Amino acid sequence: MNKNKMDVKIETQKGSMDEWPEPIVRVQSLAESNLSSLPDRYIKPASLRPTTTEDAPAATNIPIIDLEGLFSEEGLSDDVIMARISEACRGWGFFQVVNHGVKPELMDAARENWREFFHLPVNAKETYSNSPRTYEGYGSRLGVEKGASLDWSDYYFLHLLPHHLKDFNKWPSFPPTIREVIDEYGEELVKLSGRIMRVLSTNLGLKEDKFQEAFGGENIGACLRVNYYPKCPRPELALGLSPHSDPGGMTILLPDDQVFGLQVRKDDTWITVKPHPHAFIVNIGDQIQILSNSTYKSVEHRVIVNSDKERVSLAFFYNPKSDIPIQPLQELVSTHNPPLYPPMTFDQYRLFIRTQGPQGKSHVESHISPR
């Protein structure tokens, strides 16, 4: 049996997952040291640096979809909203949602609690330092390749589901309200994700619970990565997060309400997302691209930084149960539309990004079945 490129890379990196390959440097510490230049490790190759010449016109934005009236006691409704979501999933892989059912006050409290946490001195956060085995806790890099180019960001990663992985002792204890707020926030986003999953299934002509069943029913995974992008002395040379598609199922992002930073690739152009007030940004992950046999697309995105303002965002990941093989749904394949991807569990799949770091769309593209 031939192994694809992803299998080979995973096997060669498994032994290096217990610790980072070199001492961790907190980006916050670098930013607070009043650097006049950027350390070499954070300078991106010229081809990856953000430039103004490739940007889309200022008026361009990802679709903004009002969900009000979409869900009722009888189930799904409103064909117009359904059609807009379908179009966004097929053409963009990204869209914003408003009137989504999550209280604005909770969204603001979640973001500001995390901002307070990241404003703590670096030493106060080191007790939560993470390792590449689970990534859970306070971190400053993705991938375990020694000498790799680094992104200008720190982050905090934690589990919300399944319940046996949810450990409040691994969550910050300051500010005093952070655990309570994030617990409620996580519960609300699990509910919202379930609603959107029903829409994604129905729009493909499937039973509305088909995607949810393929993810493991109630036994799904959910986690949160909070991103902190400090001020950067040379933002034109760096990235807060390198280009990648999300390896999981679906991502719901709470962006910074004051500072733009997320860019989405559309037709070889980087589009800066302009967040609508109290909107969430939803994007399709690789697992849904695989389930839909590439009808829905996960899309490359990145984060730019600036020299004047810090930025905080919360990325909620809604993922399949980690040990279920994910492959194109039988209802969506035929002799004329054969399955593009072989079965692979999410546990196996996510090892790729955890070892290699962000690598554009190469994760899902290297998983395509050989013809």
QUIJOHU-V719421 format. One record per backbone hydrogen bond with DSSP energy under -1.0 kcal/mol. CO is the residue of the C=O (numbers start at 1). NH is the residue of the N-H. E is the energy in kcal/mol with one decimal. If there is no record, write none. Layout:
# QUIJOHU-V719421
<<CO | NH | E> <CO | NH | E>>
This chain:
# QUIJOHU-V719421
<<4 | 8 | -1.7> <5 | 9 | -2.2> <6 | 10 | -2.4> <7 | 11 | -2.4> <8 | 12 | -2.0> <9 | 13 | -1.1> <10 | 14 | -1.2> <13 | 16 | -2.1> <14 | 17 | -1.0> <26 | 30 | -1.6> <27 | 31 | -2.8> <28 | 32 | -2.0> <30 | 33 | -1.1> <39 | 42 | -2.0> <40 | 43 | -1.5> <41 | 150 | -2.9> <45 | 48 | -2.2> <57 | 60 | -2.1> <63 | 96 | -3.4> <65 | 98 | -2.0> <67 | 70 | -2.5> <70 | 77 | -1.6> <72 | 75 | -1.5> <75 | 72 | -2.0> <78 | 82 | -1.9> <79 | 83 | -2.5> <80 | 84 | -2.0> <81 | 85 | -2.2> <82 | 86 | -2.4> <83 | 87 | -2.5> <84 | 88 | -2.2> <85 | 89 | -2.4> <86 | 90 | -1.8> <87 | 91 | -2.6> <88 | 92 | -2.1> <88 | 93 | -3.1> <89 | 297 | -1.8> <93 | 284 | -2.2> <95 | 282 | -3.5> <96 | 65 | -3.0> <97 | 280 | -1.9> <98 | 67 | -2.6> <103 | 107 | -1.9> <104 | 108 | -2.6> <105 | 109 | -2.2> <106 | 110 | -2.4> <107 | 111 | -2.1> <108 | 112 | -2.6> <109 | 113 | -2.3> <110 | 114 | -1.7> <111 | 115 | -2.0> <112 | 116 | -2.1> <113 | 117 | -1.9> <114 | 118 | -2.5> <115 | 119 | -1.3> <117 | 120 | -1.6> <122 | 125 | -1.5> <125 | 128 | -2.1> <126 | 129 | -2.1> <128 | 138 | -3.1> <131 | 135 | -2.1> <137 | 157 | -2.5> <138 | 130 | -2.1> <139 | 155 | -2.6> <145 | 148 | -1.6> <151 | 153 | -1.8> <154 | 228 | -3.1> <155 | 139 | -2.7> <156 | 226 | -3.0> <157 | 137 | -3.1> <158 | 224 | -2.7> <161 | 222 | -2.1> <162 | 165 | -1.8> <167 | 170 | -2.1> <168 | 171 | -1.6> <175 | 178 | -2.1> <177 | 181 | -2.5> <178 | 182 | -2.5> <179 | 183 | -2.1> <180 | 184 | -2.0> <181 | 185 | -2.7> <182 | 186 | -2.6> <183 | 187 | -1.9> <184 | 188 | -2.1> <185 | 189 | -2.1> <186 | 190 | -2.0> <187 | 191 | -1.7> <188 | 192 | -2.3> <189 | 193 | -2.4> <190 | 194 | -2.1> <191 | 195 | -1.8> <192 | 196 | -2.3> <193 | 197 | -2.6> <194 | 198 | -1.5> <195 | 199 | -1.5> <196 | 200 | -2.5> <197 | 201 | -2.1> <198 | 202 | -2.5> <199 | 203 | -2.5> <201 | 204 | -1.5> <201 | 206 | -2.0> <202 | 205 | -2.0> <207 | 210 | -2.1> <209 | 213 | -2.5> <210 | 214 | -2.3> <211 | 215 | -1.6> <212 | 217 | -2.5> <213 | 216 | -1.2> <215 | 321 | -3.3> <216 | 219 | -2.1> <221 | 319 | -3.1> <222 | 160 | -3.1> <222 | 161 | -2.3> <223 | 317 | -3.0> <224 | 158 | -2.4> <225 | 315 | -2.9> <226 | 156 | -1.8> <227 | 313 | -1.8> <228 | 154 | -2.5> <229 | 311 | -1.5> <234 | 237 | -2.1> <237 | 44 | -2.9> <239 | 152 | -3.0> <241 | 303 | -2.2> <243 | 360 | -2.9> <244 | 301 | -2.3> <246 | 286 | -3.1> <248 | 287 | -2.4> <249 | 285 | -2.7> <250 | 318 | -3.1> <251 | 283 | -2.4> <252 | 316 | -2.3> <253 | 281 | -2.5> <254 | 314 | -2.3> <261 | 304 | -2.5> <262 | 273 | -2.6> <263 | 302 | -2.3> <264 | 271 | -3.0> <266 | 269 | -1.2> <269 | 266 | -3.0> <270 | 56 | -1.2> <271 | 264 | -2.6> <276 | 279 | -2.0> <280 | 97 | -2.5> <281 | 253 | -3.3> <282 | 95 | -2.1> <283 | 251 | -2.5> <285 | 289 | -1.9> <286 | 290 | -2.4> <287 | 291 | -2.5> <288 | 292 | -2.4> <289 | 294 | -3.2> <290 | 293 | -1.6> <291 | 329 | -2.4> <292 | 295 | -1.1> <300 | 265 | -2.6> <301 | 244 | -1.8> <302 | 263 | -2.9> <303 | 240 | -2.5> <303 | 241 | -1.3> <306 | 232 | -2.2> <311 | 229 | -3.0> <313 | 227 | -2.8> <314 | 254 | -2.9> <315 | 225 | -2.8> <316 | 252 | -2.6> <317 | 223 | -1.8> <318 | 250 | -1.8> <319 | 221 | -2.3> <321 | 324 | -1.6> <322 | 347 | -2.4> <326 | 344 | -1.1> <329 | 332 | -2.0> <330 | 333 | -1.4> <337 | 334 | -1.4> <340 | 369 | -3.6> <344 | 326 | -2.2> <345 | 349 | -2.4> <346 | 350 | -2.8> <349 | 352 | -1.3> <350 | 354 | -2.0> <351 | 355 | -1.6> <352 | 356 | -2.9> <353 | 357 | -1.9> <355 | 144 | -2.3> <359 | 362 | -2.0> <360 | 245 | -1.4> <361 | 365 | -2.1> <362 | 366 | -2.0> <365 | 368 | -1.0>>
